């Protein structure tokens, strides 16, 4: 009887641990927001049609540090 009781406790403990593990490993947001870098977000915005190609090129050059505009004058 004690063995059955311990077995039942172990079973439910494993069920709870499994649920917690699944909840922690699952991302509750969209997959593209997990490890989003600024360049990835920019790529996604272009693909979604939120920005034009010109805007994409300008913003990408700024993010990469290749801004051609001189500061000052």
CHARMM-style PDB file with segment names, atoms N, HN, CA, C and O in Angstrom:
ATOM      1  N   UNK     1       0.819  -1.183   0.000  1.00  0.00      PROA
ATOM      2  CA  UNK     1       0.000   0.000   0.000  1.00  0.00      PROA
ATOM      3  C   UNK     1       0.871   1.258   0.000  1.00  0.00      PROA
ATOM      4  O   UNK     1       0.566   2.229  -0.693  1.00  0.00      PROA
ATOM      5  N   UNK     2       1.946   1.237   0.773  1.00  0.00      PROA
ATOM      6  HN  UNK     2       2.194   0.448   1.335  1.00  0.00      PROA
ATOM      7  CA  UNK     2       2.854   2.375   0.820  1.00  0.00      PROA
ATOM      8  C   UNK     2       3.529   2.568  -0.544  1.00  0.00      PROA
ATOM      9  O   UNK     2       3.730   3.693  -1.002  1.00  0.00      PROA
ATOM     10  N   UNK     3       3.873   1.440  -1.181  1.00  0.00      PROA
ATOM     11  HN  UNK     3       3.710   0.526  -0.810  1.00  0.00      PROA
ATOM     12  CA  UNK     3       4.513   1.507  -2.500  1.00  0.00      PROA
ATOM     13  C   UNK     3       3.563   2.130  -3.514  1.00  0.00      PROA
ATOM     14  O   UNK     3       3.985   2.938  -4.340  1.00  0.00      PROA
ATOM     15  N   UNK     4       2.291   1.764  -3.460  1.00  0.00      PROA
ATOM     16  HN  UNK     4       1.948   1.107  -2.789  1.00  0.00      PROA
ATOM     17  CA  UNK     4       1.302   2.342  -4.371  1.00  0.00      PROA
ATOM     18  C   UNK     4       1.136   3.839  -4.116  1.00  0.00      PROA
ATOM     19  O   UNK     4       1.002   4.622  -5.056  1.00  0.00      PROA
ATOM     20  N   UNK     5       1.146   4.229  -2.858  1.00  0.00      PROA
ATOM     21  HN  UNK     5       1.255   3.593  -2.094  1.00  0.00      PROA
ATOM     22  CA  UNK     5       1.004   5.636  -2.524  1.00  0.00      PROA
ATOM     23  C   UNK     5       2.219   6.430  -3.030  1.00  0.00      PROA
ATOM     24  O   UNK     5       2.064   7.511  -3.598  1.00  0.00      PROA
ATOM     25  N   UNK     6       3.402   5.901  -2.826  1.00  0.00      PROA
ATOM     26  HN  UNK     6       3.528   5.022  -2.365  1.00  0.00      PROA
ATOM     27  CA  UNK     6       4.608   6.556  -3.320  1.00  0.00      PROA
ATOM     28  C   UNK     6       4.618   6.617  -4.853  1.00  0.00      PROA
ATOM     29  O   UNK     6       5.040   7.611  -5.443  1.00  0.00      PROA
ATOM     30  N   UNK     7       4.152   5.552  -5.477  1.00  0.00      PROA
ATOM     31  HN  UNK     7       3.809   4.744  -4.998  1.00  0.00      PROA
ATOM     32  CA  UNK     7       4.066   5.528  -6.937  1.00  0.00      PROA
ATOM     33  C   UNK     7       3.112   6.591  -7.466  1.00  0.00      PROA
ATOM     34  O   UNK     7       3.402   7.240  -8.471  1.00  0.00      PROA
ATOM     35  N   UNK     8       1.992   6.769  -6.806  1.00  0.00      PROA
ATOM     36  HN  UNK     8       1.757   6.242  -5.990  1.00  0.00      PROA
ATOM     37  CA  UNK     8       1.019   7.784  -7.218  1.00  0.00      PROA
ATOM     38  C   UNK     8       1.593   9.185  -7.025  1.00  0.00      PROA
ATOM     39  O   UNK     8       1.410  10.056  -7.876  1.00  0.00      PROA
ATOM     40  N   UNK     9       2.288   9.405  -5.904  1.00  0.00      PROA
ATOM     41  HN  UNK     9       2.436   8.698  -5.212  1.00  0.00      PROA
ATOM     42  CA  UNK     9       2.912  10.707  -5.658  1.00  0.00      PROA
ATOM     43  C   UNK     9       3.974  10.983  -6.725  1.00  0.00      PROA
ATOM     44  O   UNK     9       4.059  12.092  -7.252  1.00  0.00      PROA
ATOM     45  N   UNK    10       4.777   9.972  -7.036  1.00  0.00      PROA
ATOM     46  HN  UNK    10       4.708   9.071  -6.607  1.00  0.00      PROA
ATOM     47  CA  UNK    10       5.802  10.123  -8.068  1.00  0.00      PROA
ATOM     48  C   UNK    10       5.174  10.417  -9.426  1.00  0.00      PROA
ATOM     49  O   UNK    10       5.666  11.265 -10.171  1.00  0.00      PROA
ATOM     50  N   UNK    11       4.100   9.727  -9.743  1.00  0.00      PROA
ATOM     51  HN  UNK    11       3.700   9.039  -9.138  1.00  0.00      PROA
ATOM     52  CA  UNK    11       3.416   9.950 -11.010  1.00  0.00      PROA
ATOM     53  C   UNK    11       2.935  11.402 -11.134  1.00  0.00      PROA
ATOM     54  O   UNK    11       3.190  12.057 -12.145  1.00  0.00      PROA
ATOM     55  N   UNK    12       2.248  11.896 -10.121  1.00  0.00      PROA
ATOM     56  HN  UNK    12       2.040  11.365  -9.300  1.00  0.00      PROA
ATOM     57  CA  UNK    12       1.726  13.260 -10.185  1.00  0.00      PROA
ATOM     58  C   UNK    12       2.843  14.294 -10.142  1.00  0.00      PROA
ATOM     59  O   UNK    12       2.727  15.362 -10.743  1.00  0.00      PROA
ATOM     60  N   UNK    13       3.917  13.983  -9.441  1.00  0.00      PROA
ATOM     61  HN  UNK    13       4.012  13.115  -8.953  1.00  0.00      PROA
ATOM     62  CA  UNK    13       5.072  14.895  -9.434  1.00  0.00      PROA
ATOM     63  C   UNK    13       5.668  14.992 -10.833  1.00  0.00      PROA
ATOM     64  O   UNK    13       6.025  16.083 -11.279  1.00  0.00      PROA
ATOM     65  N   UNK    14       5.778  13.872 -11.522  1.00  0.00      PROA
ATOM     66  HN  UNK    14       5.489  12.986 -11.159  1.00  0.00      PROA
ATOM     67  CA  UNK    14       6.293  13.882 -12.891  1.00  0.00      PROA
ATOM     68  C   UNK    14       5.358  14.647 -13.836  1.00  0.00      PROA
ATOM     69  O   UNK    14       5.822  15.358 -14.728  1.00  0.00      PROA
ATOM     70  N   UNK    15       4.062  14.504 -13.641  1.00  0.00      PROA
ATOM     71  HN  UNK    15       3.685  13.926 -12.916  1.00  0.00      PROA
ATOM     72  CA  UNK    15       3.102  15.248 -14.461  1.00  0.00      PROA
ATOM     73  C   UNK    15       3.278  16.749 -14.246  1.00  0.00      PROA
ATOM     74  O   UNK    15       3.310  17.511 -15.213  1.00  0.00      PROA
ATOM     75  N   UNK    16       3.390  17.175 -13.012  1.00  0.00      PROA
ATOM     76  HN  UNK    16       3.363  16.556 -12.227  1.00  0.00      PROA
ATOM     77  CA  UNK    16       3.557  18.595 -12.700  1.00  0.00      PROA
ATOM     78  C   UNK    16       4.879  19.108 -13.259  1.00  0.00      PROA
ATOM     79  O   UNK    16       4.912  20.184 -13.856  1.00  0.00      PROA
ATOM     80  N   UNK    17       5.961  18.367 -13.080  1.00  0.00      PROA
ATOM     81  HN  UNK    17       5.934  17.493 -12.595  1.00  0.00      PROA
ATOM     82  CA  UNK    17       7.265  18.775 -13.605  1.00  0.00      PROA
ATOM     83  C   UNK    17       7.208  18.879 -15.134  1.00  0.00      PROA
ATOM     84  O   UNK    17       7.775  19.807 -15.711  1.00  0.00      PROA
ATOM     85  N   UNK    18       6.546  17.958 -15.775  1.00  0.00      PROA
ATOM     86  HN  UNK    18       6.086  17.204 -15.306  1.00  0.00      PROA
ATOM     87  CA  UNK    18       6.413  18.001 -17.239  1.00  0.00      PROA
ATOM     88  C   UNK    18       5.652  19.225 -17.707  1.00  0.00      PROA
ATOM     89  O   UNK    18       6.035  19.855 -18.692  1.00  0.00      PROA
ATOM     90  N   UNK    19       4.592  19.563 -17.023  1.00  0.00      PROA
ATOM     91  HN  UNK    19       4.281  19.051 -16.223  1.00  0.00      PROA
ATOM     92  CA  UNK    19       3.809  20.752 -17.394  1.00  0.00      PROA
ATOM     93  C   UNK    19       4.632  22.016 -17.194  1.00  0.00      PROA
ATOM     94  O   UNK    19       4.613  22.906 -18.045  1.00  0.00      PROA
ATOM     95  N   UNK    20       5.350  22.107 -16.088  1.00  0.00      PROA
ATOM     96  HN  UNK    20       5.366  21.384 -15.397  1.00  0.00      PROA
ATOM     97  CA  UNK    20       6.194  23.276 -15.830  1.00  0.00      PROA
ATOM     98  C   UNK    20       7.286  23.378 -16.883  1.00  0.00      PROA
ATOM     99  O   UNK    20       7.568  24.468 -17.378  1.00  0.00      PROA
ATOM    100  N   UNK    21       7.900  22.258 -17.228  1.00  0.00      PROA
ATOM    101  HN  UNK    21       7.671  21.372 -16.826  1.00  0.00      PROA
ATOM    102  CA  UNK    21       8.954  22.254 -18.240  1.00  0.00      PROA
ATOM    103  C   UNK    21       8.415  22.712 -19.579  1.00  0.00      PROA
ATOM    104  O   UNK    21       9.057  23.518 -20.253  1.00  0.00      PROA
ATOM    105  N   UNK    22       7.261  22.225 -19.981  1.00  0.00      PROA
ATOM    106  HN  UNK    22       6.740  21.570 -19.434  1.00  0.00      PROA
ATOM    107  CA  UNK    22       6.657  22.646 -21.249  1.00  0.00      PROA
ATOM    108  C   UNK    22       6.313  24.127 -21.245  1.00  0.00      PROA
ATOM    109  O   UNK    22       6.508  24.816 -22.246  1.00  0.00      PROA
ATOM    110  N   UNK    23       5.807  24.611 -20.135  1.00  0.00      PROA
ATOM    111  HN  UNK    23       5.649  24.051 -19.322  1.00  0.00      PROA
ATOM    112  CA  UNK    23       5.445  26.028 -20.047  1.00  0.00      PROA
ATOM    113  C   UNK    23       6.676  26.918 -20.128  1.00  0.00      PROA
ATOM    114  O   UNK    23       6.633  27.977 -20.754  1.00  0.00      PROA
ATOM    115  N   UNK    24       7.762  26.506 -19.510  1.00  0.00      PROA
ATOM    116  HN  UNK    24       7.797  25.646 -19.001  1.00  0.00      PROA
ATOM    117  CA  UNK    24       8.983  27.317 -19.552  1.00  0.00      PROA
ATOM    118  C   UNK    24       9.674  27.250 -20.895  1.00  0.00      PROA
ATOM    119  O   UNK    24      10.269  28.238 -21.324  1.00  0.00      PROA
ATOM    120  N   UNK    25       9.614  26.123 -21.570  1.00  0.00      PROA
ATOM    121  HN  UNK    25       9.130  25.320 -21.222  1.00  0.00      PROA
ATOM    122  CA  UNK    25      10.312  25.978 -22.845  1.00  0.00      PROA
ATOM    123  C   UNK    25       9.523  26.595 -23.995  1.00  0.00      PROA
ATOM    124  O   UNK    25      10.095  26.931 -25.032  1.00  0.00      PROA
ATOM    125  N   UNK    26       8.230  26.742 -23.819  1.00  0.00      PROA
ATOM    126  HN  UNK    26       7.765  26.468 -22.977  1.00  0.00      PROA
ATOM    127  CA  UNK    26       7.402  27.317 -24.869  1.00  0.00      PROA
ATOM    128  C   UNK    26       7.504  28.836 -24.812  1.00  0.00      PROA
ATOM    129  O   UNK    26       7.564  29.438 -23.739  1.00  0.00      PROA
ATOM    130  N   UNK    27       7.519  29.426 -25.979  1.00  0.00      PROA
ATOM    131  HN  UNK    27       7.470  28.937 -26.850  1.00  0.00      PROA
ATOM    132  CA  UNK    27       7.515  30.884 -26.041  1.00  0.00      PROA
ATOM    133  C   UNK    27       6.076  31.325 -26.233  1.00  0.00      PROA
ATOM    134  O   UNK    27       5.375  30.811 -27.104  1.00  0.00      PROA
ATOM    135  N   UNK    28       5.636  32.278 -25.420  1.00  0.00      PROA
ATOM    136  HN  UNK    28       6.206  32.695 -24.712  1.00  0.00      PROA
ATOM    137  CA  UNK    28       4.241  32.705 -25.493  1.00  0.00      PROA
ATOM    138  C   UNK    28       4.033  33.749 -26.574  1.00  0.00      PROA
ATOM    139  O   UNK    28       2.891  34.052 -26.919  1.00  0.00      PROA
ATOM    140  N   UNK    29       5.106  34.308 -27.119  1.00  0.00      PROA
ATOM    141  HN  UNK    29       6.034  34.062 -26.838  1.00  0.00      PROA
ATOM    142  CA  UNK    29       4.978  35.284 -28.192  1.00  0.00      PROA
ATOM    143  C   UNK    29       5.258  34.642 -29.536  1.00  0.00      PROA
ATOM    144  O   UNK    29       5.576  33.454 -29.602  1.00  0.00      PROA
ATOM    145  N   UNK    30       5.146  35.401 -30.596  1.00  0.00      PROA
ATOM    146  HN  UNK    30       4.888  36.366 -30.542  1.00  0.00      PROA
ATOM    147  CA  UNK    30       5.483  34.872 -31.918  1.00  0.00      PROA
ATOM    148  C   UNK    30       6.948  34.457 -31.976  1.00  0.00      PROA
ATOM    149  O   UNK    30       7.784  35.062 -31.304  1.00  0.00      PROA
ATOM    150  N   UNK    31       7.274  33.444 -32.759  1.00  0.00      PROA
ATOM    151  HN  UNK    31       6.595  32.953 -33.305  1.00  0.00      PROA
ATOM    152  CA  UNK    31       8.642  32.938 -32.802  1.00  0.00      PROA
ATOM    153  C   UNK    31       9.673  33.964 -33.246  1.00  0.00      PROA
ATOM    154  O   UNK    31      10.825  33.898 -32.816  1.00  0.00      PROA
ATOM    155  N   UNK    32       9.291  34.906 -34.092  1.00  0.00      PROA
ATOM    156  HN  UNK    32       8.356  34.960 -34.441  1.00  0.00      PROA
ATOM    157  CA  UNK    32      10.276  35.860 -34.593  1.00  0.00      PROA
ATOM    158  C   UNK    32      10.679  36.898 -33.555  1.00  0.00      PROA
ATOM    159  O   UNK    32      11.595  37.683 -33.804  1.00  0.00      PROA
ATOM    160  N   UNK    33      10.025  36.923 -32.403  1.00  0.00      PROA
ATOM    161  HN  UNK    33       9.281  36.286 -32.201  1.00  0.00      PROA
ATOM    162  CA  UNK    33      10.393  37.870 -31.357  1.00  0.00      PROA
ATOM    163  C   UNK    33      11.316  37.256 -30.307  1.00  0.00      PROA
ATOM    164  O   UNK    33      11.716  37.942 -29.366  1.00  0.00      PROA
ATOM    165  N   UNK    34      11.652  36.001 -30.448  1.00  0.00      PROA
ATOM    166  HN  UNK    34      11.327  35.443 -31.212  1.00  0.00      PROA
ATOM    167  CA  UNK    34      12.477  35.350 -29.435  1.00  0.00      PROA
ATOM    168  C   UNK    34      13.869  35.964 -29.359  1.00  0.00      PROA
ATOM    169  O   UNK    34      14.312  36.376 -28.287  1.00  0.00      PROA
ATOM    170  N   UNK    35      14.554  36.024 -30.493  1.00  0.00      PROA
ATOM    171  HN  UNK    35      14.194  35.689 -31.363  1.00  0.00      PROA
ATOM    172  CA  UNK    35      15.915  36.539 -30.522  1.00  0.00      PROA
ATOM    173  C   UNK    35      16.010  37.620 -31.591  1.00  0.00      PROA
ATOM    174  O   UNK    35      16.881  37.573 -32.460  1.00  0.00      PROA
ATOM    175  N   UNK    36      15.127  38.571 -31.520  1.00  0.00      PROA
ATOM    176  HN  UNK    36      14.420  38.609 -30.814  1.00  0.00      PROA
ATOM    177  CA  UNK    36      15.065  39.597 -32.545  1.00  0.00      PROA
ATOM    178  C   UNK    36      16.203  40.599 -32.382  1.00  0.00      PROA
ATOM    179  O   UNK    36      16.350  41.235 -31.339  1.00  0.00      PROA
ATOM    180  N   UNK    37      16.996  40.721 -33.431  1.00  0.00      PROA
ATOM    181  HN  UNK    37      16.876  40.204 -34.279  1.00  0.00      PROA
ATOM    182  CA  UNK    37      18.004  41.763 -33.482  1.00  0.00      PROA
ATOM    183  C   UNK    37      17.416  42.908 -34.292  1.00  0.00      PROA
ATOM    184  O   UNK    37      16.439  42.709 -35.014  1.00  0.00      PROA
ATOM    185  N   UNK    38      17.981  44.089 -34.189  1.00  0.00      PROA
ATOM    186  HN  UNK    38      18.775  44.251 -33.602  1.00  0.00      PROA
ATOM    187  CA  UNK    38      17.450  45.203 -34.977  1.00  0.00      PROA
ATOM    188  C   UNK    38      17.430  44.914 -36.480  1.00  0.00      PROA
ATOM    189  O   UNK    38      16.487  45.301 -37.172  1.00  0.00      PROA
ATOM    190  N   UNK    39      18.460  44.239 -36.987  1.00  0.00      PROA
ATOM    191  HN  UNK    39      19.226  43.925 -36.426  1.00  0.00      PROA
ATOM    192  CA  UNK    39      18.483  43.926 -38.421  1.00  0.00      PROA
ATOM    193  C   UNK    39      17.407  42.902 -38.793  1.00  0.00      PROA
ATOM    194  O   UNK    39      16.816  42.984 -39.870  1.00  0.00      PROA
ATOM    195  N   UNK    40      17.155  41.943 -37.906  1.00  0.00      PROA
ATOM    196  HN  UNK    40      17.635  41.876 -37.031  1.00  0.00      PROA
ATOM    197  CA  UNK    40      16.090  40.964 -38.172  1.00  0.00      PROA
ATOM    198  C   UNK    40      14.725  41.647 -38.202  1.00  0.00      PROA
ATOM    199  O   UNK    40      13.890  41.346 -39.054  1.00  0.00      PROA
ATOM    200  N   UNK    41      14.508  42.562 -37.271  1.00  0.00      PROA
ATOM    201  HN  UNK    41      15.186  42.807 -36.578  1.00  0.00      PROA
ATOM    202  CA  UNK    41      13.238  43.295 -37.244  1.00  0.00      PROA
ATOM    203  C   UNK    41      13.082  44.113 -38.516  1.00  0.00      PROA
ATOM    204  O   UNK    41      11.996  44.181 -39.092  1.00  0.00      PROA
ATOM    205  N   UNK    42      14.172  44.734 -38.951  1.00  0.00      PROA
ATOM    206  HN  UNK    42      15.055  44.679 -38.483  1.00  0.00      PROA
ATOM    207  CA  UNK    42      14.141  45.528 -40.174  1.00  0.00      PROA
ATOM    208  C   UNK    42      13.826  44.650 -41.383  1.00  0.00      PROA
ATOM    209  O   UNK    42      13.021  45.032 -42.232  1.00  0.00      PROA
ATOM    210  N   UNK    43      14.453  43.482 -41.466  1.00  0.00      PROA
ATOM    211  HN  UNK    43      15.107  43.172 -40.776  1.00  0.00      PROA
ATOM    212  CA  UNK    43      14.167  42.539 -42.548  1.00  0.00      PROA
ATOM    213  C   UNK    43      12.698  42.134 -42.553  1.00  0.00      PROA
ATOM    214  O   UNK    43      12.070  42.059 -43.610  1.00  0.00      PROA
ATOM    215  N   UNK    44      12.159  41.875 -41.374  1.00  0.00      PROA
ATOM    216  HN  UNK    44      12.669  41.936 -40.516  1.00  0.00      PROA
ATOM    217  CA  UNK    44      10.758  41.460 -41.272  1.00  0.00      PROA
ATOM    218  C   UNK    44       9.812  42.586 -41.668  1.00  0.00      PROA
ATOM    219  O   UNK    44       8.779  42.340 -42.292  1.00  0.00      PROA
ATOM    220  N   UNK    45      10.155  43.810 -41.312  1.00  0.00      PROA
ATOM    221  HN  UNK    45      10.993  44.010 -40.805  1.00  0.00      PROA
ATOM    222  CA  UNK    45       9.301  44.951 -41.674  1.00  0.00      PROA
ATOM    223  C   UNK    45       9.286  45.148 -43.179  1.00  0.00      PROA
ATOM    224  O   UNK    45       8.245  45.478 -43.747  1.00  0.00      PROA
ATOM    225  N   UNK    46      10.431  44.950 -43.841  1.00  0.00      PROA
ATOM    226  HN  UNK    46      11.277  44.682 -43.380  1.00  0.00      PROA
ATOM    227  CA  UNK    46      10.467  45.044 -45.300  1.00  0.00      PROA
ATOM    228  C   UNK    46       9.631  43.930 -45.921  1.00  0.00      PROA
ATOM    229  O   UNK    46       8.852  44.171 -46.844  1.00  0.00      PROA
ATOM    230  N   UNK    47       9.794  42.726 -45.419  1.00  0.00      PROA
ATOM    231  HN  UNK    47      10.426  42.531 -44.670  1.00  0.00      PROA
ATOM    232  CA  UNK    47       9.047  41.584 -45.956  1.00  0.00      PROA
ATOM    233  C   UNK    47       7.542  41.760 -45.764  1.00  0.00      PROA
ATOM    234  O   UNK    47       6.756  41.314 -46.599  1.00  0.00      PROA
ATOM    235  N   UNK    48       7.139  42.402 -44.676  1.00  0.00      PROA
ATOM    236  HN  UNK    48       7.778  42.764 -43.997  1.00  0.00      PROA
ATOM    237  CA  UNK    48       5.712  42.612 -44.408  1.00  0.00      PROA
ATOM    238  C   UNK    48       5.152  43.802 -45.173  1.00  0.00      PROA
ATOM    239  O   UNK    48       3.943  44.031 -45.167  1.00  0.00      PROA
ATOM    240  N   UNK    49       6.025  44.563 -45.832  1.00  0.00      PROA
ATOM    241  HN  UNK    49       7.008  44.377 -45.837  1.00  0.00      PROA
ATOM    242  CA  UNK    49       5.563  45.712 -46.593  1.00  0.00      PROA
ATOM    243  C   UNK    49       5.329  46.951 -45.745  1.00  0.00      PROA
ATOM    244  O   UNK    49       4.662  47.889 -46.181  1.00  0.00      PROA
ATOM    245  N   UNK    50       5.875  46.958 -44.538  1.00  0.00      PROA
ATOM    246  HN  UNK    50       6.417  46.196 -44.184  1.00  0.00      PROA
ATOM    247  CA  UNK    50       5.676  48.097 -43.646  1.00  0.00      PROA
ATOM    248  C   UNK    50       6.566  49.279 -44.023  1.00  0.00      PROA
ATOM    249  O   UNK    50       6.234  50.426 -43.723  1.00  0.00      PROA
ATOM    250  N   UNK    51       7.697  49.006 -44.678  1.00  0.00      PROA
ATOM    251  HN  UNK    51       7.967  48.074 -44.921  1.00  0.00      PROA
ATOM    252  CA  UNK    51       8.608  50.064 -45.094  1.00  0.00      PROA
ATOM    253  C   UNK    51       8.986  49.842 -46.552  1.00  0.00      PROA
ATOM    254  O   UNK    51       8.859  48.735 -47.075  1.00  0.00      PROA
ATOM    255  N   UNK    52       9.452  50.906 -47.201  1.00  0.00      PROA
ATOM    256  HN  UNK    52       9.555  51.805 -46.776  1.00  0.00      PROA
ATOM    257  CA  UNK    52       9.868  50.801 -48.601  1.00  0.00      PROA
ATOM    258  C   UNK    52      11.316  50.329 -48.670  1.00  0.00      PROA
ATOM    259  O   UNK    52      12.014  50.256 -47.659  1.00  0.00      PROA
ATOM    260  N   UNK    53      11.749  50.009 -49.891  1.00  0.00      PROA
ATOM    261  HN  UNK    53      11.181  50.067 -50.712  1.00  0.00      PROA
ATOM    262  CA  UNK    53      13.126  49.561 -50.089  1.00  0.00      PROA
ATOM    263  C   UNK    53      14.105  50.682 -49.742  1.00  0.00      PROA
ATOM    264  O   UNK    53      15.167  50.434 -49.171  1.00  0.00      PROA
ATOM    265  N   UNK    54      13.737  51.919 -50.093  1.00  0.00      PROA
ATOM    266  HN  UNK    54      12.874  52.120 -50.557  1.00  0.00      PROA
ATOM    267  CA  UNK    54      14.617  53.047 -49.769  1.00  0.00      PROA
ATOM    268  C   UNK    54      14.771  53.208 -48.258  1.00  0.00      PROA
ATOM    269  O   UNK    54      15.877  53.407 -47.755  1.00  0.00      PROA
ATOM    270  N   UNK    55      13.643  53.118 -47.535  1.00  0.00      PROA
ATOM    271  HN  UNK    55      12.744  52.956 -47.943  1.00  0.00      PROA
ATOM    272  CA  UNK    55      13.697  53.208 -46.075  1.00  0.00      PROA
ATOM    273  C   UNK    55      14.530  52.071 -45.492  1.00  0.00      PROA
ATOM    274  O   UNK    55      15.299  52.258 -44.549  1.00  0.00      PROA
ATOM    275  N   UNK    56      14.355  50.887 -46.080  1.00  0.00      PROA
ATOM    276  HN  UNK    56      13.730  50.735 -46.846  1.00  0.00      PROA
ATOM    277  CA  UNK    56      15.108  49.723 -45.622  1.00  0.00      PROA
ATOM    278  C   UNK    56      16.607  49.965 -45.768  1.00  0.00      PROA
ATOM    279  O   UNK    56      17.378  49.734 -44.837  1.00  0.00      PROA
ATOM    280  N   UNK    57      17.007  50.431 -46.946  1.00  0.00      PROA
ATOM    281  HN  UNK    57      16.381  50.618 -47.702  1.00  0.00      PROA
ATOM    282  CA  UNK    57      18.437  50.655 -47.196  1.00  0.00      PROA
ATOM    283  C   UNK    57      19.004  51.731 -46.274  1.00  0.00      PROA
ATOM    284  O   UNK    57      20.109  51.585 -45.751  1.00  0.00      PROA
ATOM    285  N   UNK    58      18.253  52.806 -46.075  1.00  0.00      PROA
ATOM    286  HN  UNK    58      17.355  52.925 -46.499  1.00  0.00      PROA
ATOM    287  CA  UNK    58      18.724  53.883 -45.194  1.00  0.00      PROA
ATOM    288  C   UNK    58      18.894  53.380 -43.762  1.00  0.00      PROA
ATOM    289  O   UNK    58      19.924  53.615 -43.130  1.00  0.00      PROA
ATOM    290  N   UNK    59      17.889  52.696 -43.266  1.00  0.00      PROA
ATOM    291  HN  UNK    59      17.052  52.505 -43.780  1.00  0.00      PROA
ATOM    292  CA  UNK    59      17.925  52.235 -41.877  1.00  0.00      PROA
ATOM    293  C   UNK    59      18.979  51.155 -41.674  1.00  0.00      PROA
ATOM    294  O   UNK    59      19.635  51.103 -40.634  1.00  0.00      PROA
ATOM    295  N   UNK    60      19.136  50.294 -42.677  1.00  0.00      PROA
ATOM    296  HN  UNK    60      18.603  50.336 -43.522  1.00  0.00      PROA
ATOM    297  CA  UNK    60      20.154  49.246 -42.571  1.00  0.00      PROA
ATOM    298  C   UNK    60      21.551  49.863 -42.536  1.00  0.00      PROA
ATOM    299  O   UNK    60      22.401  49.422 -41.763  1.00  0.00      PROA
ATOM    300  N   UNK    61      21.795  50.873 -43.363  1.00  0.00      PROA
ATOM    301  HN  UNK    61      21.104  51.231 -43.991  1.00  0.00      PROA
ATOM    302  CA  UNK    61      23.115  51.507 -43.357  1.00  0.00      PROA
ATOM    303  C   UNK    61      23.379  52.195 -42.019  1.00  0.00      PROA
ATOM    304  O   UNK    61      24.509  52.185 -41.531  1.00  0.00      PROA
ATOM    305  N   UNK    62      22.350  52.791 -41.426  1.00  0.00      PROA
ATOM    306  HN  UNK    62      21.432  52.799 -41.822  1.00  0.00      PROA
ATOM    307  CA  UNK    62      22.522  53.424 -40.114  1.00  0.00      PROA
ATOM    308  C   UNK    62      22.827  52.372 -39.057  1.00  0.00      PROA
ATOM    309  O   UNK    62      23.715  52.565 -38.227  1.00  0.00      PROA
ATOM    310  N   UNK    63      22.099  51.261 -39.083  1.00  0.00      PROA
ATOM    311  HN  UNK    63      21.378  51.104 -39.758  1.00  0.00      PROA
ATOM    312  CA  UNK    63      22.317  50.208 -38.093  1.00  0.00      PROA
ATOM    313  C   UNK    63      23.703  49.578 -38.224  1.00  0.00      PROA
ATOM    314  O   UNK    63      24.302  49.171 -37.228  1.00  0.00      PROA
ATOM    315  N   UNK    64      24.203  49.502 -39.441  1.00  0.00      PROA
ATOM    316  HN  UNK    64      23.717  49.833 -40.250  1.00  0.00      PROA
ATOM    317  CA  UNK    64      25.511  48.902 -39.655  1.00  0.00      PROA
ATOM    318  C   UNK    64      26.639  49.919 -39.507  1.00  0.00      PROA
ATOM    319  O   UNK    64      27.812  49.569 -39.634  1.00  0.00      PROA
ATOM    320  N   UNK    65      26.288  51.170 -39.240  1.00  0.00      PROA
ATOM    321  HN  UNK    65      25.335  51.454 -39.137  1.00  0.00      PROA
ATOM    322  CA  UNK    65      27.305  52.184 -39.045  1.00  0.00      PROA
ATOM    323  C   UNK    65      27.893  52.723 -40.330  1.00  0.00      PROA
ATOM    324  O   UNK    65      29.009  53.241 -40.333  1.00  0.00      PROA
ATOM    325  N   UNK    66      27.158  52.609 -41.420  1.00  0.00      PROA
ATOM    326  HN  UNK    66      26.251  52.188 -41.418  1.00  0.00      PROA
ATOM    327  CA  UNK    66      27.644  53.060 -42.720  1.00  0.00      PROA
ATOM    328  C   UNK    66      26.862  54.271 -43.201  1.00  0.00      PROA
ATOM    329  O   UNK    66      26.581  54.405 -44.392  1.00  0.00      PROA
ATOM    330  N   UNK    67      26.517  55.137 -42.286  1.00  0.00      PROA
ATOM    331  HN  UNK    67      26.745  55.028 -41.318  1.00  0.00      PROA
ATOM    332  CA  UNK    67      25.746  56.319 -42.626  1.00  0.00      PROA
ATOM    333  C   UNK    67      26.610  57.261 -43.457  1.00  0.00      PROA
ATOM    334  O   UNK    67      27.646  57.725 -42.982  1.00  0.00      PROA
ATOM    335  N   UNK    68      26.197  57.551 -44.697  1.00  0.00      PROA
ATOM    336  HN  UNK    68      25.355  57.174 -45.083  1.00  0.00      PROA
ATOM    337  CA  UNK    68      26.980  58.364 -45.619  1.00  0.00      PROA
ATOM    338  C   UNK    68      26.828  59.853 -45.353  1.00  0.00      PROA
ATOM    339  O   UNK    68      27.626  60.648 -45.849  1.00  0.00      PROA
ATOM    340  N   UNK    69      25.835  60.243 -44.591  1.00  0.00      PROA
ATOM    341  HN  UNK    69      25.187  59.597 -44.188  1.00  0.00      PROA
ATOM    342  CA  UNK    69      25.609  61.667 -44.334  1.00  0.00      PROA
ATOM    343  C   UNK    69      26.633  62.157 -43.327  1.00  0.00      PROA
ATOM    344  O   UNK    69      26.842  61.544 -42.280  1.00  0.00      PROA
ATOM    345  N   UNK    70      27.260  63.261 -43.660  1.00  0.00      PROA
ATOM    346  HN  UNK    70      27.091  63.759 -44.511  1.00  0.00      PROA
ATOM    347  CA  UNK    70      28.242  63.820 -42.739  1.00  0.00      PROA
ATOM    348  C   UNK    70      27.540  64.656 -41.679  1.00  0.00      PROA
ATOM    349  O   UNK    70      26.558  65.339 -41.968  1.00  0.00      PROA
ATOM    350  N   UNK    71      28.037  64.600 -40.472  1.00  0.00      PROA
ATOM    351  HN  UNK    71      28.834  64.045 -40.237  1.00  0.00      PROA
ATOM    352  CA  UNK    71      27.459  65.355 -39.378  1.00  0.00      PROA
ATOM    353  C   UNK    71      28.175  66.697 -39.327  1.00  0.00      PROA
ATOM    354  O   UNK    71      29.402  66.762 -39.396  1.00  0.00      PROA
ATOM    355  N   UNK    72      27.412  67.745 -39.208  1.00  0.00      PROA
ATOM    356  HN  UNK    72      26.415  67.693 -39.152  1.00  0.00      PROA
ATOM    357  CA  UNK    72      28.010  69.081 -39.182  1.00  0.00      PROA
ATOM    358  C   UNK    72      28.212  69.569 -40.596  1.00  0.00      PROA
ATOM    359  O   UNK    72      27.585  69.053 -41.521  1.00  0.00      PROA
ATOM    360  N   UNK    73      29.073  70.550 -40.786  1.00  0.00      PROA
ATOM    361  HN  UNK    73      29.582  70.969 -40.035  1.00  0.00      PROA
ATOM    362  CA  UNK    73      29.169  70.985 -42.163  1.00  0.00      PROA
ATOM    363  C   UNK    73      30.269  71.862 -42.375  1.00  0.00      PROA
ATOM    364  OT1 UNK    73      30.487  72.319 -43.497  1.00  0.00      PROA
TER     365      UNK     73
END
